[in-house]
Amino acid sequence: MTEKSQYDEVIDQIEAVRTKNNKNWMDILRLAFRHSPDEAAAILAEIYKEDRAVSDLTRQLTDRQS
């Protein structure tokens, strides 16, 4: 097995796990908005804010590659 195919195998496994977890994440999001939409929106806004911070930091790393 070549290195590339070993990487591909691991990447495929990660994709499969992320797909399952994304379904779980969406299910919990639906549940939260059905039962407490205002509270769910506030939590989601915090998640979005933190994700934006991670994206900004990631941009610093990728900008170095240019």
PDBQT receptor file of N, H, CA, C and O in Angstrom, charges set to zero:
ATOM      1  N   MET A   1       0.847  -1.176   0.000  1.00  0.00    +0.000 N 
ATOM      2  CA  MET A   1       0.000   0.000   0.000  1.00  0.00    +0.000 C 
ATOM      3  C   MET A   1       0.895   1.242   0.000  1.00  0.00    +0.000 C 
ATOM      4  O   MET A   1       1.824   1.332   0.802  1.00  0.00    +0.000 OA
ATOM      5  N   THR A   2       0.629   2.177  -0.872  1.00  0.00    +0.000 N 
ATOM      6  H   THR A   2      -0.126   2.103  -1.524  1.00  0.00    +0.000 HD
ATOM      7  CA  THR A   2       1.426   3.403  -0.939  1.00  0.00    +0.000 C 
ATOM      8  C   THR A   2       1.006   4.368   0.158  1.00  0.00    +0.000 C 
ATOM      9  O   THR A   2      -0.064   4.228   0.750  1.00  0.00    +0.000 OA
ATOM     10  N   GLU A   3       1.860   5.348   0.420  1.00  0.00    +0.000 N 
ATOM     11  H   GLU A   3       2.730   5.463  -0.061  1.00  0.00    +0.000 HD
ATOM     12  CA  GLU A   3       1.530   6.338   1.454  1.00  0.00    +0.000 C 
ATOM     13  C   GLU A   3       0.241   7.068   1.134  1.00  0.00    +0.000 C 
ATOM     14  O   GLU A   3      -0.582   7.304   2.019  1.00  0.00    +0.000 OA
ATOM     15  N   LYS A   4       0.063   7.426  -0.125  1.00  0.00    +0.000 N 
ATOM     16  H   LYS A   4       0.731   7.234  -0.844  1.00  0.00    +0.000 HD
ATOM     17  CA  LYS A   4      -1.140   8.154  -0.511  1.00  0.00    +0.000 C 
ATOM     18  C   LYS A   4      -2.384   7.330  -0.212  1.00  0.00    +0.000 C 
ATOM     19  O   LYS A   4      -3.354   7.868   0.322  1.00  0.00    +0.000 OA
ATOM     20  N   SER A   5      -2.387   6.059  -0.536  1.00  0.00    +0.000 N 
ATOM     21  H   SER A   5      -1.599   5.621  -0.970  1.00  0.00    +0.000 HD
ATOM     22  CA  SER A   5      -3.573   5.258  -0.280  1.00  0.00    +0.000 C 
ATOM     23  C   SER A   5      -3.794   5.057   1.217  1.00  0.00    +0.000 C 
ATOM     24  O   SER A   5      -4.938   4.927   1.652  1.00  0.00    +0.000 OA
ATOM     25  N   GLN A   6      -2.721   5.029   2.016  1.00  0.00    +0.000 N 
ATOM     26  H   GLN A   6      -1.792   5.134   1.662  1.00  0.00    +0.000 HD
ATOM     27  CA  GLN A   6      -2.885   4.964   3.468  1.00  0.00    +0.000 C 
ATOM     28  C   GLN A   6      -3.547   6.243   3.971  1.00  0.00    +0.000 C 
ATOM     29  O   GLN A   6      -4.442   6.200   4.815  1.00  0.00    +0.000 OA
ATOM     30  N   TYR A   7      -3.100   7.371   3.449  1.00  0.00    +0.000 N 
ATOM     31  H   TYR A   7      -2.373   7.406   2.764  1.00  0.00    +0.000 HD
ATOM     32  CA  TYR A   7      -3.739   8.641   3.803  1.00  0.00    +0.000 C 
ATOM     33  C   TYR A   7      -5.195   8.640   3.384  1.00  0.00    +0.000 C 
ATOM     34  O   TYR A   7      -6.070   9.050   4.146  1.00  0.00    +0.000 OA
ATOM     35  N   ASP A   8      -5.450   8.180   2.170  1.00  0.00    +0.000 N 
ATOM     36  H   ASP A   8      -4.739   7.847   1.551  1.00  0.00    +0.000 HD
ATOM     37  CA  ASP A   8      -6.827   8.152   1.673  1.00  0.00    +0.000 C 
ATOM     38  C   ASP A   8      -7.714   7.292   2.555  1.00  0.00    +0.000 C 
ATOM     39  O   ASP A   8      -8.866   7.645   2.807  1.00  0.00    +0.000 OA
ATOM     40  N   GLU A   9      -7.193   6.170   3.025  1.00  0.00    +0.000 N 
ATOM     41  H   GLU A   9      -6.257   5.883   2.821  1.00  0.00    +0.000 HD
ATOM     42  CA  GLU A   9      -7.977   5.286   3.887  1.00  0.00    +0.000 C 
ATOM     43  C   GLU A   9      -8.341   5.980   5.195  1.00  0.00    +0.000 C 
ATOM     44  O   GLU A   9      -9.482   5.897   5.648  1.00  0.00    +0.000 OA
ATOM     45  N   VAL A  10      -7.388   6.652   5.792  1.00  0.00    +0.000 N 
ATOM     46  H   VAL A  10      -6.460   6.719   5.424  1.00  0.00    +0.000 HD
ATOM     47  CA  VAL A  10      -7.648   7.369   7.045  1.00  0.00    +0.000 C 
ATOM     48  C   VAL A  10      -8.616   8.521   6.799  1.00  0.00    +0.000 C 
ATOM     49  O   VAL A  10      -9.534   8.744   7.589  1.00  0.00    +0.000 OA
ATOM     50  N   ILE A  11      -8.416   9.248   5.712  1.00  0.00    +0.000 N 
ATOM     51  H   ILE A  11      -7.670   9.067   5.070  1.00  0.00    +0.000 HD
ATOM     52  CA  ILE A  11      -9.312  10.364   5.379  1.00  0.00    +0.000 C 
ATOM     53  C   ILE A  11     -10.733   9.853   5.164  1.00  0.00    +0.000 C 
ATOM     54  O   ILE A  11     -11.690  10.490   5.605  1.00  0.00    +0.000 OA
ATOM     55  N   ASP A  12     -10.882   8.727   4.500  1.00  0.00    +0.000 N 
ATOM     56  H   ASP A  12     -10.105   8.209   4.142  1.00  0.00    +0.000 HD
ATOM     57  CA  ASP A  12     -12.210   8.130   4.298  1.00  0.00    +0.000 C 
ATOM     58  C   ASP A  12     -12.855   7.772   5.631  1.00  0.00    +0.000 C 
ATOM     59  O   ASP A  12     -14.056   7.965   5.819  1.00  0.00    +0.000 OA
ATOM     60  N   GLN A  13     -12.051   7.248   6.555  1.00  0.00    +0.000 N 
ATOM     61  H   GLN A  13     -11.075   7.091   6.402  1.00  0.00    +0.000 HD
ATOM     62  CA  GLN A  13     -12.583   6.899   7.875  1.00  0.00    +0.000 C 
ATOM     63  C   GLN A  13     -13.016   8.151   8.633  1.00  0.00    +0.000 C 
ATOM     64  O   GLN A  13     -14.068   8.163   9.273  1.00  0.00    +0.000 OA
ATOM     65  N   ILE A  14     -12.209   9.193   8.557  1.00  0.00    +0.000 N 
ATOM     66  H   ILE A  14     -11.355   9.183   8.037  1.00  0.00    +0.000 HD
ATOM     67  CA  ILE A  14     -12.576  10.462   9.202  1.00  0.00    +0.000 C 
ATOM     68  C   ILE A  14     -13.875  10.989   8.615  1.00  0.00    +0.000 C 
ATOM     69  O   ILE A  14     -14.757  11.440   9.346  1.00  0.00    +0.000 OA
ATOM     70  N   GLU A  15     -13.994  10.930   7.284  1.00  0.00    +0.000 N 
ATOM     71  H   GLU A  15     -13.278  10.564   6.690  1.00  0.00    +0.000 HD
ATOM     72  CA  GLU A  15     -15.211  11.408   6.624  1.00  0.00    +0.000 C 
ATOM     73  C   GLU A  15     -16.436  10.645   7.117  1.00  0.00    +0.000 C 
ATOM     74  O   GLU A  15     -17.484  11.244   7.363  1.00  0.00    +0.000 OA
ATOM     75  N   ALA A  16     -16.310   9.333   7.262  1.00  0.00    +0.000 N 
ATOM     76  H   ALA A  16     -15.459   8.847   7.062  1.00  0.00    +0.000 HD
ATOM     77  CA  ALA A  16     -17.434   8.516   7.717  1.00  0.00    +0.000 C 
ATOM     78  C   ALA A  16     -17.855   8.895   9.134  1.00  0.00    +0.000 C 
ATOM     79  O   ALA A  16     -19.046   9.008   9.423  1.00  0.00    +0.000 OA
ATOM     80  N   VAL A  17     -16.883   9.089  10.010  1.00  0.00    +0.000 N 
ATOM     81  H   VAL A  17     -15.915   8.997   9.776  1.00  0.00    +0.000 HD
ATOM     82  CA  VAL A  17     -17.192   9.461  11.393  1.00  0.00    +0.000 C 
ATOM     83  C   VAL A  17     -17.808  10.858  11.436  1.00  0.00    +0.000 C 
ATOM     84  O   VAL A  17     -18.793  11.082  12.140  1.00  0.00    +0.000 OA
ATOM     85  N   ARG A  18     -17.232  11.795  10.686  1.00  0.00    +0.000 N 
ATOM     86  H   ARG A  18     -16.432  11.613  10.114  1.00  0.00    +0.000 HD
ATOM     87  CA  ARG A  18     -17.764  13.162  10.677  1.00  0.00    +0.000 C 
ATOM     88  C   ARG A  18     -19.192  13.191  10.129  1.00  0.00    +0.000 C 
ATOM     89  O   ARG A  18     -20.023  13.965  10.604  1.00  0.00    +0.000 OA
ATOM     90  N   THR A  19     -19.475  12.361   9.144  1.00  0.00    +0.000 N 
ATOM     91  H   THR A  19     -18.800  11.732   8.758  1.00  0.00    +0.000 HD
ATOM     92  CA  THR A  19     -20.824  12.296   8.577  1.00  0.00    +0.000 C 
ATOM     93  C   THR A  19     -21.817  11.864   9.643  1.00  0.00    +0.000 C 
ATOM     94  O   THR A  19     -22.885  12.461   9.779  1.00  0.00    +0.000 OA
ATOM     95  N   LYS A  20     -21.468  10.822  10.406  1.00  0.00    +0.000 N 
ATOM     96  H   LYS A  20     -20.601  10.337  10.296  1.00  0.00    +0.000 HD
ATOM     97  CA  LYS A  20     -22.350  10.344  11.478  1.00  0.00    +0.000 C 
ATOM     98  C   LYS A  20     -22.506  11.414  12.552  1.00  0.00    +0.000 C 
ATOM     99  O   LYS A  20     -23.611  11.659  13.038  1.00  0.00    +0.000 OA
ATOM    100  N   ASN A  21     -21.395  12.050  12.920  1.00  0.00    +0.000 N 
ATOM    101  H   ASN A  21     -20.498  11.851  12.525  1.00  0.00    +0.000 HD
ATOM    102  CA  ASN A  21     -21.463  13.041  13.985  1.00  0.00    +0.000 C 
ATOM    103  C   ASN A  21     -22.214  14.289  13.536  1.00  0.00    +0.000 C 
ATOM    104  O   ASN A  21     -22.892  14.924  14.344  1.00  0.00    +0.000 OA
ATOM    105  N   ASN A  22     -22.104  14.647  12.267  1.00  0.00    +0.000 N 
ATOM    106  H   ASN A  22     -21.553  14.132  11.610  1.00  0.00    +0.000 HD
ATOM    107  CA  ASN A  22     -22.858  15.792  11.757  1.00  0.00    +0.000 C 
ATOM    108  C   ASN A  22     -24.360  15.528  11.884  1.00  0.00    +0.000 C 
ATOM    109  O   ASN A  22     -25.119  16.432  12.234  1.00  0.00    +0.000 OA
ATOM    110  N   LYS A  23     -24.786  14.311  11.607  1.00  0.00    +0.000 N 
ATOM    111  H   LYS A  23     -24.169  13.577  11.323  1.00  0.00    +0.000 HD
ATOM    112  CA  LYS A  23     -26.200  13.943  11.760  1.00  0.00    +0.000 C 
ATOM    113  C   LYS A  23     -26.605  14.117  13.225  1.00  0.00    +0.000 C 
ATOM    114  O   LYS A  23     -27.668  14.667  13.516  1.00  0.00    +0.000 OA
ATOM    115  N   ASN A  24     -25.763  13.652  14.142  1.00  0.00    +0.000 N 
ATOM    116  H   ASN A  24     -24.899  13.205  13.906  1.00  0.00    +0.000 HD
ATOM    117  CA  ASN A  24     -26.060  13.807  15.573  1.00  0.00    +0.000 C 
ATOM    118  C   ASN A  24     -26.148  15.281  15.953  1.00  0.00    +0.000 C 
ATOM    119  O   ASN A  24     -27.044  15.683  16.695  1.00  0.00    +0.000 OA
ATOM    120  N   TRP A  25     -25.217  16.084  15.443  1.00  0.00    +0.000 N 
ATOM    121  H   TRP A  25     -24.489  15.758  14.840  1.00  0.00    +0.000 HD
ATOM    122  CA  TRP A  25     -25.182  17.512  15.751  1.00  0.00    +0.000 C 
ATOM    123  C   TRP A  25     -26.466  18.185  15.254  1.00  0.00    +0.000 C 
ATOM    124  O   TRP A  25     -27.049  19.005  15.962  1.00  0.00    +0.000 OA
ATOM    125  N   MET A  26     -26.899  17.847  14.058  1.00  0.00    +0.000 N 
ATOM    126  H   MET A  26     -26.426  17.180  13.482  1.00  0.00    +0.000 HD
ATOM    127  CA  MET A  26     -28.112  18.444  13.501  1.00  0.00    +0.000 C 
ATOM    128  C   MET A  26     -29.344  18.005  14.285  1.00  0.00    +0.000 C 
ATOM    129  O   MET A  26     -30.265  18.797  14.484  1.00  0.00    +0.000 OA
ATOM    130  N   ASP A  27     -29.367  16.747  14.733  1.00  0.00    +0.000 N 
ATOM    131  H   ASP A  27     -28.619  16.104  14.572  1.00  0.00    +0.000 HD
ATOM    132  CA  ASP A  27     -30.494  16.269  15.541  1.00  0.00    +0.000 C 
ATOM    133  C   ASP A  27     -30.603  17.045  16.855  1.00  0.00    +0.000 C 
ATOM    134  O   ASP A  27     -31.697  17.429  17.265  1.00  0.00    +0.000 OA
ATOM    135  N   ILE A  28     -29.472  17.270  17.506  1.00  0.00    +0.000 N 
ATOM    136  H   ILE A  28     -28.582  16.958  17.172  1.00  0.00    +0.000 HD
ATOM    137  CA  ILE A  28     -29.519  17.997  18.777  1.00  0.00    +0.000 C 
ATOM    138  C   ILE A  28     -29.872  19.469  18.555  1.00  0.00    +0.000 C 
ATOM    139  O   ILE A  28     -30.531  20.085  19.392  1.00  0.00    +0.000 OA
ATOM    140  N   LEU A  29     -29.433  20.026  17.430  1.00  0.00    +0.000 N 
ATOM    141  H   LEU A  29     -28.897  19.525  16.750  1.00  0.00    +0.000 HD
ATOM    142  CA  LEU A  29     -29.791  21.404  17.091  1.00  0.00    +0.000 C 
ATOM    143  C   LEU A  29     -31.298  21.533  16.883  1.00  0.00    +0.000 C 
ATOM    144  O   LEU A  29     -31.918  22.474  17.379  1.00  0.00    +0.000 OA
ATOM    145  N   ARG A  30     -31.883  20.593  16.153  1.00  0.00    +0.000 N 
ATOM    146  H   ARG A  30     -31.380  19.828  15.750  1.00  0.00    +0.000 HD
ATOM    147  CA  ARG A  30     -33.345  20.609  15.946  1.00  0.00    +0.000 C 
ATOM    148  C   ARG A  30     -34.089  20.505  17.280  1.00  0.00    +0.000 C 
ATOM    149  O   ARG A  30     -35.053  21.230  17.524  1.00  0.00    +0.000 OA
ATOM    150  N   LEU A  31     -33.632  19.607  18.121  1.00  0.00    +0.000 N 
ATOM    151  H   LEU A  31     -32.849  19.018  17.923  1.00  0.00    +0.000 HD
ATOM    152  CA  LEU A  31     -34.261  19.416  19.428  1.00  0.00    +0.000 C 
ATOM    153  C   LEU A  31     -34.184  20.693  20.265  1.00  0.00    +0.000 C 
ATOM    154  O   LEU A  31     -35.164  21.100  20.889  1.00  0.00    +0.000 OA
ATOM    155  N   ALA A  32     -33.013  21.313  20.269  1.00  0.00    +0.000 N 
ATOM    156  H   ALA A  32     -32.216  20.982  19.763  1.00  0.00    +0.000 HD
ATOM    157  CA  ALA A  32     -32.839  22.539  21.048  1.00  0.00    +0.000 C 
ATOM    158  C   ALA A  32     -33.760  23.646  20.554  1.00  0.00    +0.000 C 
ATOM    159  O   ALA A  32     -34.383  24.338  21.359  1.00  0.00    +0.000 OA
ATOM    160  N   PHE A  33     -33.851  23.819  19.240  1.00  0.00    +0.000 N 
ATOM    161  H   PHE A  33     -33.344  23.257  18.586  1.00  0.00    +0.000 HD
ATOM    162  CA  PHE A  33     -34.688  24.896  18.705  1.00  0.00    +0.000 C 
ATOM    163  C   PHE A  33     -36.178  24.605  18.874  1.00  0.00    +0.000 C 
ATOM    164  O   PHE A  33     -36.977  25.537  18.977  1.00  0.00    +0.000 OA
ATOM    165  N   ARG A  34     -36.559  23.350  18.904  1.00  0.00    +0.000 N 
ATOM    166  H   ARG A  34     -35.910  22.593  18.820  1.00  0.00    +0.000 HD
ATOM    167  CA  ARG A  34     -37.977  23.022  19.140  1.00  0.00    +0.000 C 
ATOM    168  C   ARG A  34     -38.397  23.338  20.572  1.00  0.00    +0.000 C 
ATOM    169  O   ARG A  34     -39.513  23.796  20.818  1.00  0.00    +0.000 OA
ATOM    170  N   HIS A  35     -37.493  23.088  21.504  1.00  0.00    +0.000 N 
ATOM    171  H   HIS A  35     -36.586  22.716  21.304  1.00  0.00    +0.000 HD
ATOM    172  CA  HIS A  35     -37.868  23.184  22.913  1.00  0.00    +0.000 C 
ATOM    173  C   HIS A  35     -37.465  24.496  23.585  1.00  0.00    +0.000 C 
ATOM    174  O   HIS A  35     -38.069  24.896  24.581  1.00  0.00    +0.000 OA
ATOM    175  N   SER A  36     -36.451  25.162  23.046  1.00  0.00    +0.000 N 
ATOM    176  H   SER A  36     -35.960  24.837  22.237  1.00  0.00    +0.000 HD
ATOM    177  CA  SER A  36     -36.015  26.423  23.653  1.00  0.00    +0.000 C 
ATOM    178  C   SER A  36     -35.287  27.257  22.605  1.00  0.00    +0.000 C 
ATOM    179  O   SER A  36     -34.068  27.413  22.665  1.00  0.00    +0.000 OA
ATOM    180  N   PRO A  37     -36.044  27.795  21.637  1.00  0.00    +0.000 N 
ATOM    181  CA  PRO A  37     -35.404  28.478  20.512  1.00  0.00    +0.000 C 
ATOM    182  C   PRO A  37     -34.538  29.679  20.903  1.00  0.00    +0.000 C 
ATOM    183  O   PRO A  37     -33.479  29.886  20.310  1.00  0.00    +0.000 OA
ATOM    184  N   ASP A  38     -34.963  30.464  21.878  1.00  0.00    +0.000 N 
ATOM    185  H   ASP A  38     -35.823  30.295  22.359  1.00  0.00    +0.000 HD
ATOM    186  CA  ASP A  38     -34.163  31.635  22.265  1.00  0.00    +0.000 C 
ATOM    187  C   ASP A  38     -32.832  31.216  22.884  1.00  0.00    +0.000 C 
ATOM    188  O   ASP A  38     -31.779  31.762  22.556  1.00  0.00    +0.000 OA
ATOM    189  N   GLU A  39     -32.899  30.254  23.767  1.00  0.00    +0.000 N 
ATOM    190  H   GLU A  39     -33.754  29.810  24.034  1.00  0.00    +0.000 HD
ATOM    191  CA  GLU A  39     -31.676  29.756  24.409  1.00  0.00    +0.000 C 
ATOM    192  C   GLU A  39     -30.773  29.062  23.388  1.00  0.00    +0.000 C 
ATOM    193  O   GLU A  39     -29.554  29.230  23.412  1.00  0.00    +0.000 OA
ATOM    194  N   ALA A  40     -31.375  28.291  22.503  1.00  0.00    +0.000 N 
ATOM    195  H   ALA A  40     -32.366  28.155  22.484  1.00  0.00    +0.000 HD
ATOM    196  CA  ALA A  40     -30.603  27.598  21.469  1.00  0.00    +0.000 C 
ATOM    197  C   ALA A  40     -29.908  28.602  20.551  1.00  0.00    +0.000 C 
ATOM    198  O   ALA A  40     -28.757  28.400  20.163  1.00  0.00    +0.000 OA
ATOM    199  N   ALA A  41     -30.604  29.680  20.205  1.00  0.00    +0.000 N 
ATOM    200  H   ALA A  41     -31.539  29.844  20.520  1.00  0.00    +0.000 HD
ATOM    201  CA  ALA A  41     -30.018  30.702  19.332  1.00  0.00    +0.000 C 
ATOM    202  C   ALA A  41     -28.829  31.373  20.003  1.00  0.00    +0.000 C 
ATOM    203  O   ALA A  41     -27.825  31.656  19.349  1.00  0.00    +0.000 OA
ATOM    204  N   ALA A  42     -28.933  31.627  21.291  1.00  0.00    +0.000 N 
ATOM    205  H   ALA A  42     -29.748  31.397  21.822  1.00  0.00    +0.000 HD
ATOM    206  CA  ALA A  42     -27.827  32.259  22.019  1.00  0.00    +0.000 C 
ATOM    207  C   ALA A  42     -26.602  31.335  22.054  1.00  0.00    +0.000 C 
ATOM    208  O   ALA A  42     -25.473  31.788  21.866  1.00  0.00    +0.000 OA
ATOM    209  N   ILE A  43     -26.829  30.062  22.290  1.00  0.00    +0.000 N 
ATOM    210  H   ILE A  43     -27.746  29.694  22.443  1.00  0.00    +0.000 HD
ATOM    211  CA  ILE A  43     -25.726  29.098  22.314  1.00  0.00    +0.000 C 
ATOM    212  C   ILE A  43     -25.112  28.973  20.928  1.00  0.00    +0.000 C 
ATOM    213  O   ILE A  43     -23.890  28.928  20.791  1.00  0.00    +0.000 OA
ATOM    214  N   LEU A  44     -25.944  28.917  19.912  1.00  0.00    +0.000 N 
ATOM    215  H   LEU A  44     -26.937  28.953  20.024  1.00  0.00    +0.000 HD
ATOM    216  CA  LEU A  44     -25.448  28.802  18.542  1.00  0.00    +0.000 C 
ATOM    217  C   LEU A  44     -24.641  30.040  18.148  1.00  0.00    +0.000 C 
ATOM    218  O   LEU A  44     -23.653  29.932  17.422  1.00  0.00    +0.000 OA
ATOM    219  N   ALA A  45     -25.054  31.201  18.620  1.00  0.00    +0.000 N 
ATOM    220  H   ALA A  45     -25.856  31.288  19.210  1.00  0.00    +0.000 HD
ATOM    221  CA  ALA A  45     -24.302  32.431  18.345  1.00  0.00    +0.000 C 
ATOM    222  C   ALA A  45     -22.909  32.356  18.964  1.00  0.00    +0.000 C 
ATOM    223  O   ALA A  45     -21.938  32.799  18.351  1.00  0.00    +0.000 OA
ATOM    224  N   GLU A  46     -22.800  31.808  20.159  1.00  0.00    +0.000 N 
ATOM    225  H   GLU A  46     -23.588  31.448  20.657  1.00  0.00    +0.000 HD
ATOM    226  CA  GLU A  46     -21.494  31.633  20.802  1.00  0.00    +0.000 C 
ATOM    227  C   GLU A  46     -20.630  30.642  20.024  1.00  0.00    +0.000 C 
ATOM    228  O   GLU A  46     -19.434  30.865  19.837  1.00  0.00    +0.000 OA
ATOM    229  N   ILE A  47     -21.239  29.556  19.577  1.00  0.00    +0.000 N 
ATOM    230  H   ILE A  47     -22.211  29.375  19.730  1.00  0.00    +0.000 HD
ATOM    231  CA  ILE A  47     -20.506  28.574  18.767  1.00  0.00    +0.000 C 
ATOM    232  C   ILE A  47     -19.982  29.239  17.504  1.00  0.00    +0.000 C 
ATOM    233  O   ILE A  47     -18.825  29.050  17.130  1.00  0.00    +0.000 OA
ATOM    234  N   TYR A  48     -20.831  30.014  16.851  1.00  0.00    +0.000 N 
ATOM    235  H   TYR A  48     -21.771  30.168  17.156  1.00  0.00    +0.000 HD
ATOM    236  CA  TYR A  48     -20.447  30.710  15.624  1.00  0.00    +0.000 C 
ATOM    237  C   TYR A  48     -19.281  31.661  15.882  1.00  0.00    +0.000 C 
ATOM    238  O   TYR A  48     -18.343  31.735  15.089  1.00  0.00    +0.000 OA
ATOM    239  N   LYS A  49     -19.349  32.391  17.004  1.00  0.00    +0.000 N 
ATOM    240  H   LYS A  49     -20.112  32.331  17.649  1.00  0.00    +0.000 HD
ATOM    241  CA  LYS A  49     -18.284  33.337  17.360  1.00  0.00    +0.000 C 
ATOM    242  C   LYS A  49     -16.954  32.604  17.550  1.00  0.00    +0.000 C 
ATOM    243  O   LYS A  49     -15.922  33.048  17.047  1.00  0.00    +0.000 OA
ATOM    244  N   GLU A  50     -16.979  31.496  18.267  1.00  0.00    +0.000 N 
ATOM    245  H   GLU A  50     -17.817  31.135  18.676  1.00  0.00    +0.000 HD
ATOM    246  CA  GLU A  50     -15.758  30.730  18.505  1.00  0.00    +0.000 C 
ATOM    247  C   GLU A  50     -15.245  30.101  17.214  1.00  0.00    +0.000 C 
ATOM    248  O   GLU A  50     -14.036  30.058  16.986  1.00  0.00    +0.000 OA
ATOM    249  N   ASP A  51     -16.145  29.615  16.373  1.00  0.00    +0.000 N 
ATOM    250  H   ASP A  51     -17.127  29.650  16.558  1.00  0.00    +0.000 HD
ATOM    251  CA  ASP A  51     -15.734  29.057  15.076  1.00  0.00    +0.000 C 
ATOM    252  C   ASP A  51     -15.059  30.125  14.221  1.00  0.00    +0.000 C 
ATOM    253  O   ASP A  51     -14.085  29.848  13.520  1.00  0.00    +0.000 OA
ATOM    254  N   ARG A  52     -15.580  31.335  14.285  1.00  0.00    +0.000 N 
ATOM    255  H   ARG A  52     -16.371  31.560  14.854  1.00  0.00    +0.000 HD
ATOM    256  CA  ARG A  52     -14.984  32.441  13.533  1.00  0.00    +0.000 C 
ATOM    257  C   ARG A  52     -13.564  32.707  14.037  1.00  0.00    +0.000 C 
ATOM    258  O   ARG A  52     -12.667  32.985  13.241  1.00  0.00    +0.000 OA
ATOM    259  N   ALA A  53     -13.358  32.624  15.345  1.00  0.00    +0.000 N 
ATOM    260  H   ALA A  53     -14.086  32.398  15.991  1.00  0.00    +0.000 HD
ATOM    261  CA  ALA A  53     -12.024  32.823  15.914  1.00  0.00    +0.000 C 
ATOM    262  C   ALA A  53     -11.065  31.736  15.423  1.00  0.00    +0.000 C 
ATOM    263  O   ALA A  53      -9.912  32.021  15.101  1.00  0.00    +0.000 OA
ATOM    264  N   VAL A  54     -11.537  30.509  15.368  1.00  0.00    +0.000 N 
ATOM    265  H   VAL A  54     -12.474  30.277  15.630  1.00  0.00    +0.000 HD
ATOM    266  CA  VAL A  54     -10.710  29.415  14.858  1.00  0.00    +0.000 C 
ATOM    267  C   VAL A  54     -10.386  29.652  13.385  1.00  0.00    +0.000 C 
ATOM    268  O   VAL A  54      -9.255  29.430  12.954  1.00  0.00    +0.000 OA
ATOM    269  N   SER A  55     -11.369  30.100  12.615  1.00  0.00    +0.000 N 
ATOM    270  H   SER A  55     -12.288  30.281  12.965  1.00  0.00    +0.000 HD
ATOM    271  CA  SER A  55     -11.127  30.392  11.200  1.00  0.00    +0.000 C 
ATOM    272  C   SER A  55     -10.101  31.500  11.021  1.00  0.00    +0.000 C 
ATOM    273  O   SER A  55      -9.248  31.422  10.137  1.00  0.00    +0.000 OA
ATOM    274  N   ASP A  56     -10.181  32.527  11.854  1.00  0.00    +0.000 N 
ATOM    275  H   ASP A  56     -10.875  32.589  12.571  1.00  0.00    +0.000 HD
ATOM    276  CA  ASP A  56      -9.216  33.631  11.780  1.00  0.00    +0.000 C 
ATOM    277  C   ASP A  56      -7.803  33.139  12.082  1.00  0.00    +0.000 C 
ATOM    278  O   ASP A  56      -6.852  33.521  11.400  1.00  0.00    +0.000 OA
ATOM    279  N   LEU A  57      -7.666  32.298  13.095  1.00  0.00    +0.000 N 
ATOM    280  H   LEU A  57      -8.439  31.988  13.649  1.00  0.00    +0.000 HD
ATOM    281  CA  LEU A  57      -6.356  31.743  13.425  1.00  0.00    +0.000 C 
ATOM    282  C   LEU A  57      -5.844  30.832  12.312  1.00  0.00    +0.000 C 
ATOM    283  O   LEU A  57      -4.657  30.849  11.985  1.00  0.00    +0.000 OA
ATOM    284  N   THR A  58      -6.732  30.047  11.741  1.00  0.00    +0.000 N 
ATOM    285  H   THR A  58      -7.696  30.033  12.006  1.00  0.00    +0.000 HD
ATOM    286  CA  THR A  58      -6.358  29.164  10.637  1.00  0.00    +0.000 C 
ATOM    287  C   THR A  58      -5.893  29.978   9.441  1.00  0.00    +0.000 C 
ATOM    288  O   THR A  58      -4.944  29.596   8.755  1.00  0.00    +0.000 OA
ATOM    289  N   ARG A  59      -6.557  31.096   9.192  1.00  0.00    +0.000 N 
ATOM    290  H   ARG A  59      -7.327  31.406   9.749  1.00  0.00    +0.000 HD
ATOM    291  CA  ARG A  59      -6.173  31.974   8.088  1.00  0.00    +0.000 C 
ATOM    292  C   ARG A  59      -4.740  32.455   8.275  1.00  0.00    +0.000 C 
ATOM    293  O   ARG A  59      -3.992  32.567   7.305  1.00  0.00    +0.000 OA
ATOM    294  N   GLN A  60      -4.356  32.737   9.510  1.00  0.00    +0.000 N 
ATOM    295  H   GLN A  60      -4.964  32.646  10.298  1.00  0.00    +0.000 HD
ATOM    296  CA  GLN A  60      -2.972  33.158   9.783  1.00  0.00    +0.000 C 
ATOM    297  C   GLN A  60      -1.983  32.077   9.359  1.00  0.00    +0.000 C 
ATOM    298  O   GLN A  60      -0.916  32.380   8.826  1.00  0.00    +0.000 OA
ATOM    299  N   LEU A  61      -2.337  30.829   9.596  1.00  0.00    +0.000 N 
ATOM    300  H   LEU A  61      -3.205  30.583  10.029  1.00  0.00    +0.000 HD
ATOM    301  CA  LEU A  61      -1.460  29.731   9.210  1.00  0.00    +0.000 C 
ATOM    302  C   LEU A  61      -1.406  29.549   7.692  1.00  0.00    +0.000 C 
ATOM    303  O   LEU A  61      -0.337  29.325   7.123  1.00  0.00    +0.000 OA
ATOM    304  N   THR A  62      -2.565  29.648   7.048  1.00  0.00    +0.000 N 
ATOM    305  H   THR A  62      -3.432  29.830   7.511  1.00  0.00    +0.000 HD
ATOM    306  CA  THR A  62      -2.590  29.423   5.612  1.00  0.00    +0.000 C 
ATOM    307  C   THR A  62      -2.013  30.598   4.849  1.00  0.00    +0.000 C 
ATOM    308  O   THR A  62      -1.466  30.411   3.762  1.00  0.00    +0.000 OA
ATOM    309  N   ASP A  63      -2.117  31.798   5.385  1.00  0.00    +0.000 N 
ATOM    310  H   ASP A  63      -2.561  31.950   6.268  1.00  0.00    +0.000 HD
ATOM    311  CA  ASP A  63      -1.526  32.962   4.738  1.00  0.00    +0.000 C 
ATOM    312  C   ASP A  63      -0.008  32.869   4.679  1.00  0.00    +0.000 C 
ATOM    313  O   ASP A  63       0.618  33.440   3.786  1.00  0.00    +0.000 OA
ATOM    314  N   ARG A  64       0.573  32.163   5.612  1.00  0.00    +0.000 N 
ATOM    315  H   ARG A  64       0.064  31.699   6.337  1.00  0.00    +0.000 HD
ATOM    316  CA  ARG A  64       2.025  31.969   5.646  1.00  0.00    +0.000 C 
ATOM    317  C   ARG A  64       2.498  31.090   4.498  1.00  0.00    +0.000 C 
ATOM    318  O   ARG A  64       3.666  31.134   4.112  1.00  0.00    +0.000 OA
ATOM    319  N   GLN A  65       1.580  30.288   3.952  1.00  0.00    +0.000 N 
ATOM    320  H   GLN A  65       0.631  30.252   4.266  1.00  0.00    +0.000 HD
ATOM    321  CA  GLN A  65       1.922  29.372   2.873  1.00  0.00    +0.000 C 
ATOM    322  C   GLN A  65       2.009  30.079   1.537  1.00  0.00    +0.000 C 
ATOM    323  O   GLN A  65       2.592  29.540   0.597  1.00  0.00    +0.000 OA
ATOM    324  N   SER A  66       1.453  31.258   1.429  1.00  0.00    +0.000 N 
ATOM    325  H   SER A  66       0.980  31.696   2.193  1.00  0.00    +0.000 HD
ATOM    326  CA  SER A  66       1.402  31.979   0.160  1.00  0.00    +0.000 C 
ATOM    327  C   SER A  66       2.756  32.481  -0.267  1.00  0.00    +0.000 C 
ATOM    328  O   SER A  66       2.878  33.110  -1.318  1.00  0.00    +0.000 OA
TER     329      SER A  66
